[in-house]
Amino acid sequence: MNKLIARFAKDESGATAIEYGLIAALIAVAIIGAVSAVGTNLSSKFSTIASKIK
């Protein structure tokens, strides 16, 4: 039983998967923020162009 617990404590594959998941989540948040900022700026530009066309 002690060997099983020791082997479980040394196993880092779960920690690696969690780290990759956190990195992926951080990248997703950065992408969402960038797309949101670009979308807001683009919407503003289109509104300006539309008002000048009228």
ZALUMVEX-543388 format. One record per atom (N, C-alpha, C): residue number from 1; residue in one letter; atom name; y, x, z. Coordinates in steps of 0.05 Angstrom, whole numbers, m for minus. Layout:
// ZALUMVEX-543388
  semar  kemar  lumdren       y       x       z
    NUM      a       CA       Y       X       Z
...
This chain:
// ZALUMVEX-543388
  semar  kemar  lumdren       y       x       z
      1      m        N     m24      16       0
      1      m       CA       0       0       0
      1      m        C      25      17       0
      2      n        N      24      40      15
      2      n       CA      47      58      16
      2      n        C      53      70     m12
      3      k        N      31      76     m27
      3      k       CA      35      88     m53
      3      k        C      48      67     m72
      4      l        N      41      42     m69
      4      l       CA      53      21     m86
      4      l        C      83      19     m80
      5      i        N      90      19     m55
      5      i       CA     119      17     m47
      5      i        C     134      42     m56
      6      a        N     122      65     m53
      6      a       CA     135      90     m62
      6      a        C     139      90     m92
      7      r        N     119      81    m107
      7      r       CA     121      80    m136
      7      r        C     142      60    m144
      8      f        N     144      38    m130
      8      f       CA     164      18    m136
      8      f        C     192      29    m131
      9      a        N     195      44    m109
      9      a       CA     222      55    m102
      9      a        C     230      76    m123
     10      k        N     211      91    m134
     10      k       CA     218     112    m154
     10      k        C     223     101    m182
     11      d        N     213      77    m187
     11      d       CA     215      65    m214
     11      d        C     245      58    m220
     12      e        N     256      70    m240
     12      e       CA     284      65    m247
     12      e        C     288      49    m272
     13      s        N     267      39    m284
     13      s       CA     269      25    m309
     13      s        C     285      m1    m306
     14      g        N     282     m14    m283
     14      g       CA     297     m39    m278
     14      g        C     327     m33    m275
     15      a        N     333     m10    m262
     15      a       CA     361      m2    m258
     15      a        C     374       4    m285
     16      t        N     359      17    m302
     16      t       CA     369      23    m329
     16      t        C     375      m2    m345
     17      a        N     358     m21    m343
     17      a       CA     362     m47    m357
     17      a        C     387     m61    m347
     18      i        N     390     m60    m321
     18      i       CA     414     m73    m309
     18      i        C     439     m58    m318
     19      e        N     438     m32    m319
     19      e       CA     462     m16    m328
     19      e        C     469     m23    m357
     20      y        N     449     m25    m374
     20      y       CA     454     m32    m402
     20      y        C     465     m60    m404
     21      g        N     455     m78    m387
     21      g       CA     466    m105    m387
     21      g        C     495    m106    m378
     22      l        N     502     m90    m358
     22      l       CA     530     m89    m349
     22      l        C     548     m77    m370
     23      i        N     538     m57    m384
     23      i       CA     554     m44    m406
     23      i        C     558     m65    m428
     24      a        N     537     m79    m435
     24      a       CA     540     m99    m457
     24      a        C     560    m121    m449
     25      a        N     559    m130    m423
     25      a       CA     577    m150    m414
     25      a        C     606    m140    m415
     26      l        N     611    m115    m407
     26      l       CA     637    m103    m408
     26      l        C     648    m101    m436
     27      i        N     631     m93    m455
     27      i       CA     639     m92    m483
     27      i        C     645    m120    m493
     28      a        N     630    m140    m486
     28      a       CA     635    m167    m494
     28      a        C     662    m177    m484
     29      v        N     668    m171    m459
     29      v       CA     694    m180    m447
     29      v        C     717    m166    m462
     30      a        N     714    m141    m469
     30      a       CA     734    m126    m483
     30      a        C     738    m138    m511
     31      i        N     717    m145    m525
     31      i       CA     718    m157    m551
     31      i        C     732    m184    m550
     32      i        N     724    m200    m530
     32      i       CA     736    m227    m527
     32      i        C     766    m225    m522
     33      g        N     774    m206    m505
     33      g       CA     802    m202    m500
     33      g        C     818    m193    m524
     34      a        N     806    m174    m540
     34      a       CA     819    m165    m564
     34      a        C     822    m187    m585
     35      v        N     801    m202    m589
     35      v       CA     802    m224    m608
     35      v        C     822    m245    m600
     36      s        N     823    m251    m574
     36      s       CA     842    m270    m564
     36      s        C     871    m261    m569
     37      a        N     876    m236    m564
     37      a       CA     903    m226    m568
     37      a        C     911    m226    m598
     38      v        N     892    m218    m614
     38      v       CA     897    m218    m643
     38      v        C     901    m246    m653
     39      g        N     885    m265    m643
     39      g       CA     887    m293    m651
     39      g        C     914    m304    m644
     40      t        N     924    m298    m620
     40      t       CA     950    m308    m612
     40      t        C     972    m297    m630
     41      n        N     971    m271    m635
     41      n       CA     991    m258    m652
     41      n        C     990    m269    m681
     42      l        N     966    m273    m691
     42      l       CA     963    m284    m718
     42      l        C     973    m313    m720
     43      s        N     968    m328    m699
     43      s       CA     978    m356    m699
     43      s        C    1008    m356    m699
     44      s        N    1020    m338    m684
     44      s       CA    1050    m336    m684
     44      s        C    1061    m328    m711
     45      k        N    1048    m310    m724
     45      k       CA    1056    m301    m751
     45      k        C    1055    m324    m771
     46      f        N    1032    m339    m770
     46      f       CA    1029    m362    m788
     46      f        C    1050    m383    m783
     47      s        N    1056    m388    m758
     47      s       CA    1077    m408    m751
     47      s        C    1104    m399    m762
     48      t        N    1110    m373    m760
     48      t       CA    1135    m363    m770
     48      t        C    1137    m366    m801
     49      i        N    1115    m359    m814
     49      i       CA    1114    m362    m843
     49      i        C    1116    m391    m852
     50      a        N    1102    m409    m837
     50      a       CA    1103    m437    m844
     50      a        C    1131    m449    m840
     51      s        N    1146    m440    m820
     51      s       CA    1173    m450    m816
     51      s        C    1192    m439    m837
     52      k        N    1187    m415    m847
     52      k       CA    1205    m404    m868
     52      k        C    1199    m417    m895
     53      i        N    1175    m426    m899
     53      i       CA    1168    m439    m925
     53      i        C    1181    m466    m926
     54      k        N    1182    m480    m904
     54      k       CA    1194    m507    m903
     54      k        C    1223    m504    m908
